[in-house]
């Protein structure tokens, strides 16, 4: 498939000139397929209060299929994630966390998940079934990440949890289901380092 990056740049520039994108915090999304080029804008709903309080997370009802090759690629098939995000919102949960078919933690609906224990950072290995996000790669390039199969009954042994994606950066997590993590210090430290690295401000 031939991609005309010049055409995409022109589309992006046209969108960036629109008055409605000049104020507030926006997210720019570029979707490219064989037939179409789509540049869209939506509100970035993450707030500084979210980072201060930490996300409330809970388990999704749907299992992530670690045996499917599509699980490891960014596609337009977000059906499970959208439905679970809508379901848990009514319960005050900001991010559903998926288990895979073996009952292991895999990823959030829109995030990769990390845990902290005694100053060390842990993450499920790719084989647990997840989209290897850009911020996950950032973490692996800059920090010593210990990979470990994480089961729900192990969560209480961790000091912290945080989630990552390109839009929110690094988000400390307050709780997973009914377990409240003892702290969010490492998550906040990593967030500040990420903001300094990227110039990201809220």
Secondary structure, DSSP 4 states (H G I P E B T S, - for coil): ----HHHHHHHHHHHHTSGGGSSS-EEEEEEE-SS-EEEEEEE----HHHHHH-EEEEE-SSPB-TT-GGGGS--S--HHHHHHHHHHHTTT-SEEEEEBTTSBEEEESS-EEEEEETTEEEE--GGG-----HHHHHHHHHS-EEE---BGGGGGG-SEEEEEETTTEEEEEEEETTEEPS--HHHHHHHHHHHHHHT---
